[in-house]
Structures are given as C-alpha cells and as structure tokens.
Amino acid sequence: MSNYNKLLNNLEALKLEKFRSYLPNYLEEITKKEIPFTEALLELTEKELDFRNERASKIQISVSAFPFEKTLKDFDFDFQPSINKTQLLDLESLRFIENKENILFFGTSGVGKTHLAVALGIAAAKKRYLTYFISCHDLIMQLNKAHAENRLETKLKHFSKYKLLIIDEIGYLPIDKQGANLLFQLINKRYEKNSTIITTNQPFSKWGEVFSDVTLANAILDRLIHHSSIIKITGPSYRLKGKMDLLESKKSSNN
C-alpha cells in the first residue's frame, strides 16, 4: 500500500472527513502553486473545523425544538415599523446571553413575537449555545407531571441548564396557582445564571390574572424584567397580511 493510501486511511480513521475529501485536489494545487507545507496544512485543517462547526450547529438547531427555522433576514421589519431593527440586530450578536440578560416580546397575536424569538434562538444554536424552545403550556404540563412523580428537582435542573430558554405564549391560556409556583421556581433557578426569552400577548399589568396570583406574578416578573430588554410590538398581524396578499393576488389574476 502506498503512503498516499495509508494517509487517506489514517484520515478516515481519525474521522477527518473534510480534510480527506479535499486532499486529492489540494495536492495538485500545492504542486502547481508551490504552496508552503504549513500553509497547506492550515487551510485543510480550517476546512475540517468549518465543517465540524457547521455540523455541530445543525445538530444543536435540530435538538432545540424550534417550531420552524426562521432568521431575522426573513422578518419584514417594514411591515412592523414599531420594532427597532438595529436593536434586534444587536441582540443577534448574543451579548445578552453572555451578560445573562432576558428578552421579553409583548404584543397581540400574529405580530411576529415567536418569529423574532426563534430567530434569536437559531442564532444562539448556530453558535452552539445550549438552546431550547417550549410553549408555556407544555412547560407547565411537564413541571406538573414531574411534581406529581416526585422528580421536580430533576426537571427544574434540566430546564435550568439551557444557556437560552425560550418560553412561548405566556398568557394565551390561564395558569393555576400551582403552575405559577412551578414556573416561578424555574425562573428563580435561572435568574442571573442563564438567559430566558419570553413571548406574551398580555400586558404585564394583567399577569396577576394570568397566573391566578398577583404575588407570584410579580415575583416572576421581577426576575424576568431585571437585566432585560422589553420589546413591545404594536402593529397588524402577519397572518392577516398573508391573507390580504392572497386576496390581492387573486384579484390581480382575475383582472
């Protein structure tokens, strides 16, 4: 067996997939352009690292339980002028995660809160931050189940470990006092340790009604709002926009 074939076998054994796939053509480039040995090795190893980082990012996105994959580039800021695009692009830098800050999106149904929350979550997952997306209703159901099975502490630790936890749709369904208490325990565990993104259709003044307990609601809000960016979205529904666009296209085709 030639040394070249041995090299290919070694690269395969070491699981250097991209290095191995680029090597045959790159050897010709090295000869033609007289590329220095160290420069050639540097470029091949960088290709391998880029491949591994991209693969790891895709895995992180796939386990984050996003309901869809959308980025800030997919968001129509012109349709929602109440949103400060510069602020969102700054948040996409993910400094808020390093600073252990929270983000709260507030607005009526369909204005793009979940899209923006997912976009920031995707950005975090791509940078390999441990990220998870869950609706408030599903989260409380899981906490209630764990509480009933005497494994609440394990479940709280599970949700506390995420560098970024996205809790979607607070306020869409009422929460009883036990659910509010369990959510408080989780928010308290994450407080000043990791970042949380919240989406809600209810103004904070009504959270006492949402959580069936004013004291618990205030305690949850106190920990979420401290060290946070609050983004209020006032504008029309994207879902309505989609229907209007469809009607307009039908009108155009009929004319």
N, C-alpha and C positions, 0 to 999 in steps of 0.2 A: 504494500500500500504506500502511495506517495505521501510526502509530508503535507502536501496540499489537502489531500483527502483526510489525513489524520487531523489537520487543523479544522476542517469542516465538521468532522465527528466530535472533536473537542468542544466546538462552539455549540453544537447541538446538545451535547451532554451538559454543558453549562447553562443551557436554555437562553443563549444569546441569539434569539431568533432574528432580530433585525440586522445585527452585526453579520450573521451568517448569510442572510439574503442579499445584503449589499456587497459583500466581499468580492464575488467573482467579477462584477463590472468595475468595482472600485480598484481592483488590482491593475486593470488596464489603464485607468486614469492615473494611478501612481506612476506607472511606467512612462506614459505619454508626457505627462506634465512635470515629471520628476518631483512629485510632492514629497516633502520630508517625512520620514517614518513616523515621528511623533505627531505631526500634523494629521497624517492619515489615521493613526490610531485614535486621536482626539475626535475627529469627525465621525468615525464609525461608532465610538462609544457614546457620543452625543445623540446619534440616531437611535441607538438602543435605549438610551434614557428617555428620549422623547416618546418612543413607542411605549415604554413601560408606564410613563406618567399618563399618557393618553388612555391606556388600557385601565389603569387604576382609577382614573377619573370616571370612565364609563361604568365601571363596577360600582363605584360609590354612588353615582346617579341612580343606577338600577336598584340599589338596596335602600334608597331614601324614601321610597313610596310616594313619589310625586304623582298627582293625578294626570299630569301632562307635562311635556317638556317645552317650555317657552322661556325666552330670554327678554331682556329689556329692548333688544333690537326689534322684537316682534310687537312691542307695545306702541299703540298710536297715541303719542303724547299730544298731538294736535287736537285729538278728539276729547281729551281731558286736560284742558289748559290750567285747571286748578292745581295740577301736580307740578312741582318744581323738578324738571328733568335733571338739572345739574345736581340737585340733592340726591336723586336716585342713582345717578352715575357715580357719585361719591360713595354712596352706600355699597355699590357694587365692588368697590375697592376692598371691601370686607374688613376695614379698620374697626368697624363696630364689633366684630367678633373678637378681635384681638383685645379690644377695650372692654369686652364683656357687657356690651350695651344691648338694649332691646329695641325693637321696632314695632309700632302699633299702627295698623292701617284701619281707618274708620271711614265708612261710607255706606250708602244704600246698596241694595243688591244689584250686581251686574256692572259696577263701575270699574272693575279691574283690580280689586284688592288681592284676590287669590293669584291672579296672573303675576302681579308685582312680587308677592311673597315667594311664589315658586321661582321666579327669575333670580331673586337673590339667593334662594336655596340652591338652584342649579349652579350659580357662580361659586358658592361655597363648596359644593360637592366636587366641582371641577378642580378646585384647589385642595381636594382630599380632606376637607373638614368633615368630621362625622356629623351627618345631617339627617333629619327625619321630619316627614310631613304627616300630620294626622288631623282629622277633624276633631273639634272639641267634644262632640257627642261620642265618637269612637274612643277617644282618650278616657273620658269619664266612665264609659262602659268597661274598659279594660281595668281601670283602677278599682271600680266597684267589684268586679269579678275577683281581682287579686285580694281585695279586702275580705271578701266572703270566704276565700280559700286560705286565709292566714299567710299570704305571701306578699302583702302590700309593700313591705320594705324593699323586697327584691325588685318589684315592679317600679317603685319610685327611683331606685338606683339605676334601673335600666333606662328610664327616660331622662334621668339627670346626666347621664354620661355624654349625651349628644352636645357637640360644640354649638350646633344650631338646631333648635327645635321649633318647628312651625306649627302653631295651633290655629286651625282654620275655623271660621264661622262661630265664634263666641257670640251668643245672643240669639241665634236662629231658633234654638229650642230651649225651653226653660230647664233650669238645673236645680235639683232639690238641695237641701242643706247638706246632706252627706256628700253629694257630688261636689258641691262648692268647697267643703272642707278638704276633700281629697285633692282637688285641684290646687287649693292653697298650699297644701303640703309639698306638692311638686314644685310650684312656683317658688316657694320658700327655699327648697333644696337647691334650685338653680340660681337663686338670687346672688348676683355679683360673682358667680362662678362661670356660667355659660350664657350665651345669648338666646333669646326667645323672640320669635316674630308672631304677632297676633293679628288676626283679621276679625273685625266685628262690624255688625250693622247697627249696633246700639250705642248711643252716646254714653259716655262714662257716668253721667248723672243717673242713668237708668240701670246701671249694673246691679244695684241693690235688689231690683225686681228680678233681673235675670238670674241672680244667684240665690234668691229667696232669703237673703240675709245681708243686711246693709253692712254689718261689721266685717263679715268675711269678704264681701265685695270690695270694701275699702282697703282691707289688708292685702288682697290680691293686686288691686290697682296700685297701691303704694309701692309694691315691689317691682311691678312691671314698668311704671312710669319713671321711677328713679333711674337715672342713666338711660334715657331712651330718646328715640326720635318718634314723634307723633305725626302721622301723615293723614290729614283729612282730605277725602276726595269728594268734591261736590260737582256732579255732572250727570249726564244721561247714561243710560245703561248700554253696555256693549251689545247685549243681546238684542235690544231694541234697534241699535244701529244695524246689526246684521239683518234683521227683518226688513228695515227700511231700504237697505241696499238691495235686497232681493226683490222688493216691490218695484224699486226704480228700474232694475234690470229687466223685469217682466214688462214694465210699461214701455221701455225703450224697444224691446223686441217686438211688441205688439204694434208699435207706431211705424 
